Amino acid sequence: MVAVIVIVLILLLFLFFFIWLDFYLGRKNVQRHEIKTPSPCSGNAALLTTGTQFFDTLFEEVEKARHHVHIQFYIYHEDCIGKEMSTLLKKKAKEGVNVRLLVDYMGSFFLKKKAIRELKKAGVQFAYSFTPGFPYFFYKLNRRNHRKITIIDGNRGFMGGFNVGDEYLGRDPKLGYWRDYHLQLSGPVMHTFQQQFMMDWETASGEKISGSGYFPELEEGPVKITALFSAKDIYSFCLQQINQAQISITIGSPYFIPDRALQNALLDAIKRGVEVTLLVPMKSDHLLVKEASYFYFKDLLEAGCIIEEYYEGFFHAKVFLVDDKICDIGTANFDQRSFFTNSEVNCIFEDRGLIEEAKKAIKEDLDRSETLTMTVWERMSYWKKAKILFSKVFSPFL
């Protein structure tokens, strides 16, 4: 009996070591295919905050494509808006435009094979990011490509929180009106996005994209933008800005699950007189994520943090504004999965006009939010508090 127990323990240790090695080597491999801390690039940028606004603008720009359309989404549903998107992509492919569609394997798990076959038949090149398989099976199973990028003719595109699905147009009765932040971009900054898309595409499909038509010469734009594609860089930027903040910090995110360093940095900022405001959704679209957020809310509320819960539908935007001087909008949520596991992209800018656009959107969302207080926390049932403690265990994976 003792021998059996010893053998089982050895096998378990071997399994844990194998999984750890799988994650370690998988992470190293992915990091080799990410742009590291690029320099600021110039361009033009505009903020899109509604699904109708986003899809109308996206479809209009794709319709005008002449050389290529590179589209990358985490979620791609085969619903009304998804079928509209697929129809347009097939049309452009038949016109001779190079169309590539890259989606995350788990995020778009329910995309039917028939729909993919029809896309390919029309000439659309299709690939999945992080399809589970060897090597790095466990790592690929856990890691998600959460980027939402569109590049059109190498000179214009989009980046932000919207995916392709009817819910992003407010058509999900459970979630209601959908609020998100997406940037419409043009100019030299698109070269950086093109480079990252090509890396992701080669990793997923094996095809190395080449040709001068993908990097046209572009005129400088008025807005300086730094695109961060490394989760480590995004995390370091947020931590640094929190530590340097002097007046105010505003964080908007559908999921708020910081690690200890970020949580402590926010608490320290409050202690030195910085006004910290969190904007989060009142509704939840995933199991346990709201409960996990509440675990971190308690200490922040006691310290004097302002926490606003958006009640008019679902708030999915990812925004980080410090001292009204520097702003970050992108795909990364303020949680451990985005900072340490997923592939993300965030855009940092200091342009006064664009920051004013972001501030206006944030104010509109704060006006449609309800303040969370310690009284609300104290009146929670023991069952809900138990769920909050339970969810903390799974925080890194939510």
N, C-alpha and C positions, 0 to 999 in steps of 0.2 A: 504493500500500500504506500509506504514511504517513497519507494522507487517511482511509483506512478506519479505521485505528487511532484517529485523532483523533476521528472520528465516534462510534466505539464507546465511547471514554472519556467523551465528552460525554453520550452516552445513559445510561451507567452513573451518571455524576454526577447527571444529572437524575433517574434512578430512585431513587438514594439520598436525594436531597433530597426527592423526593415522599414516600418512605416515612417519612423523619424528620418532615416536615410532617404527614403522616397521624397519626403517633403523638402529636405535640405537640398538635395540635388535638383529637384524640380524647380525650387525657388531660384537657385543659381542660374538654371537654364533660361528661365523667363526674364530675369534681370539683364541677361545679355542681349535681349531683344526689346529693350526700352531705351528711349532717348534720355540721356542723363542731363538734367539741369540745363536746358537750352537757354541761349541768350534772348533778351527781349526782341521781338520782331514788330514791325509796324503793320498797320492794316486799318480796316474799317470795321466797326462792330455796332450792332444794334441788339437790344434786349427784346425777346419774345416771351410772353408769359401765359398765353392761352393756347389750348390745343388747336382751335380753329385758326388762330394767327400763325402758329407754327406750320401746320400741314398745308395751309393755303400757300404760304411763302415757299416751303420746301418743294411742293409739287410744281409751282411756277418756275423755280430755278432748275429743277430736273428736266422739265419740258424744254428748256432752252439749251440743254447740254449738247455739245457738238463733238467732243472727243472722248470723254469718259465720265462715268459716275461711280464713285466709290462710296458705299454705304455700309456702316457698321452700327448695329444695335444690340443691346442686351436682350430685349424682348421683341419678338416679331410675331404677332398673332395673325391667324388666318380668319379675321373677322371682316367687317365692312371696310374699315380704313386700311387694313392689311391687304385686302383684295384690290382696293384702289391703287395702293402702292405697287403691288405686284404687276397689275395691268400696265401701269405707267413704265415700270422697269422693262417689261417685255417689249413694249412698244419702242422704247429707246434702243434696246438691243437689236431689234429688227431693222432699225434705221441705220445701224452700223456703229452705234456708240458702244464703247467698251464699258460694260456694266458689271460690277463686282459687288456681291452682297455677302457680308460677313456677319454672322449672328452667333451668340453664345449658345453652346450646346444645352445647358441646363435651363437657361433663361427662356429659350425658344424650343423647349423639349416637345411641346405639343404641336409644333408646325408639321403638318402632314407631309409624308413622302411624296404624295401625288402633287401637292403644290410645288415642292422642290423640283420634281421631274418636269413640270410645266415651265418653270422658270428656266431650267437648263435647256429644254427643248427650244425655247424662244431665243436662246443665246446668252442668257444671264449666267455669269459664273458665280457659283455658290460655294460657301465653305462654312464649317462650324469652328468656333474657337473652343479649345480645351475639351475635345471629345475624349472621354475616359478611355485609356488604353496604355499600353506599356511603350516606353518607360514612363515612370512617374505617375502610375495609375491613381494612387490615393491623392496625390497633389492635384492632378487635373480634376478629380472628382470634387474637390473642395474649392479650387480656385475658379473665379468667374471673370470673364472679360466684360466689365461693366461700362466700357466706353460706348458713347453714342456720337459717332462722327460721320459727317457727310462731306465729301470733297467733289466738286463739280468743275471739270476742265482745268483743275489745278489752280484756279484763281479765286474760288469762292466756296463757301460751305457753311456748316452748322455744327454746333457742339453744345451739349447741355443735358437736361434731365429727362426730356421726352423720349419715349420708346414708340413703337408702332403697335397701337391697340386702341380699341374703341373707348376704353376707360380713360385714355388721355384726352378724349373729347368730352368727358363728363357723362358717358353713356352707361356707366355702371351704377345701378340704383343704390347699391350699398355704400359706395364712396361718394357719389354725386359729383359736383363741379370739381374739376382737377386744376390745381395751381402748380405751375412749374416755371423754371427759368431756363431759357435756352438762348445762346448767342448766335446771331447771324454774322458771319465773318467774310472778309475778302482781303486781298492783298498778300504781301510776302509771308505773313504769318501762316498762310495755307501750306507753304512748303514744309513746315514742321509737321503739320497734321498728315501730309502726304507721306512723309518719311515713316511716321509711326504706323500708318495704315499698311504700308508696304511690308513693314516688319511683321505685323500681326498676320497679314495675308500669307506671307511666305511660311510662317510658323504653322498656320492652319492648313494650307493647301499644298505647300511644297513648291509653289510657283514663285519665281523671282521676277517681279515686274520691272521692266526696263523701257526706256524710250524718252526722248527729249520732250515729248508732248505732255508729260506728267509734271514737268517743272518749268512752266513758261516764265518769261521775264515779266516782272510785275512792278508797278509803280508804288513807291512808299505811301503809306497812309498816315493819318493824323494820330492814331491811337497806338500806343506801345503796349504789347501784350506778351506775357511770358506764359507759355503752355507747359505745364508739368505733367509728365506721363508716368513718372515713377511714384508709386504710393509712398515710398520712403521720403521723397522730396516734398510731397504734399503734406505729409505729417510734420516734417521738420519746419516747413513754412508756417503752418498753423501754430505750432508750439512757440516758434520764435516771435511771431506777431503778438501772441497773447502775452508773452513775457515783456514785450516792448511797448504794449499799449499804454496810453496815458489818459485817455478820456473815455472811450467807449468801445465795446465789442458787441457786435450783433452776429449771432449764428442762427441760420435757418437750415433745418434738416429734418427729413421725415423720420430719421432714426438717430437718437442721441445716445451713444454707448462709448464714451471716451475711455482711454486707459488711465492708469493712475497719474501719469505725468501730466496729461492734458487736464484732468480733473483738478489736480493740485495747482496747476498754473492758473486756471480760472479762479479758484478760490483765493490765490495770492493776488490776482488782479483786483478782485473785489475788495480785499483788505487794503490795498493802496489807493482806493477811491475810484477805480474804473467802473463805469456802469456796464454791466454785462446783461445782455438780453438774449434769451433763447426763444426761437419761434419754431414750434413743432405742431404736428397735426393732433387734433382731438381724437380723430378716428384712427384705427389701425388697419393696415392691409396685410400684415403678416403675424403669425403666431408668436407671442411672447415679446415682440420688440418694444411694445409700449410699456409693458411691465419692467423690462430691462432698463428702459430709460428712467423710469420712476425711481429705480434704485439710486441713480446718480442725482436725481432732482432734490432729494431730501437735504443733503449737505449744502447744495447750492442755494436752496431757498432759505435755509437757516443763516447763510452768510450774507444774504441780501440780493441774490440774483433775481432778475425779472424773467419769469417764464410765462409765455403766452401760447395758448393752445388754439390753433386755427379751427374754427367750427363750420365754415361755409364750404363744405366739401372736404377734399383731401389735399393737404399741403405736401408736395413732393420736391420742392426746390432745394437746391444746395447752394447756400450763399454764406459768405464770411466777410464781414465788413469791420475794419478797424480804424477808429479815430476819424471816420468819414474821409479817409485819405487813400486807403488801399483796399481793394475788393477782390474777392475770389469767387468765381462762379464755375461750376463744372458738374461732374458726374459723381464725385466722391461724397458719400454721406459722412456725417460726423460720428463715425463708429469704427470699431476695431476691425471689422471685415474690410471696409474700404481702405483703411490706413495700413493694414498688414497682410491682406490676402488678395484682394481683387486687383485687376488691371483697371486703372482709372485715367481720367484726364481732367485737369482744372486749368482755367485761364485766370491769370492775375493781371490786374490793370490799376492804374492810378489816374486815368483820364477823368477830368472833372465832369464832363458832360455825361459819360457813361455811368459814373458813380451816382450822379443825380438821378439817372433813369432807375438804377438799382434801388436807391433810397426811396424813390416814389413808389416803386412796387412793394418794397418792404413795409412802408407806411400803410398802403392799402391793405396788406395782409394782416398787419397788427390791428388795424381798425376792425377786422373781421375775426378777431381772436378774443379769448376769455382768459383772464389772468389766473394762473394757478397759485394757490396760497397754501400756507402751512395748515390752515384750518381744514382745507379739503383733504390734505394728506392725513391729518389726525383723525378724520372721520371715516377713513377707509376701513372696510371690514378686515377682520383677521385673515380671511380667506384670500383677499386681494393682496394683502401684505405678504402672505406666504408665497403667492405666485411671483411677487416681485423678487423675493429672496431666491426662489427656485430658478427664475430666469437668469439671475446673475451668473449662475454656473455656466450657462451656454452663451454668455455675452460675446466671446470671440467668434462664434459661428453664426450669429443671427444676421 
